[in-house]
Amino acid sequence: MSDTYIIEVGSQPAGIIVRAPGGYQFFAASHHFNRLEGQIFRNAREAERAARQLASGMTLAA
């Protein structure tokens, strides 16, 4: 299992997650995802789901 993952939403970088105590910590790659900054997720799938939910209410530039 990797220690770092890149999270993308619609081919746009949302952030990276890095293994931390208790799971994976999110670091936003774009100001659109700042609300997730510093949050701990149990796994990469949960972090990706949170990024997709956050993006569902916004239009990301292509």
FENNORRA-V472206 format. One record per helix or strand of 3 or more residues. SS is the DSSP state (A for helix, B for strand). FROM is the first residue (numbers start at 1). TO is the last residue. Records with the same first field share a line. If there is no record, write none. Layout:
SS->FROM-TO  FROM-TO
This chain:
B->4-9  12-20  23-28
A->31-36  44-55
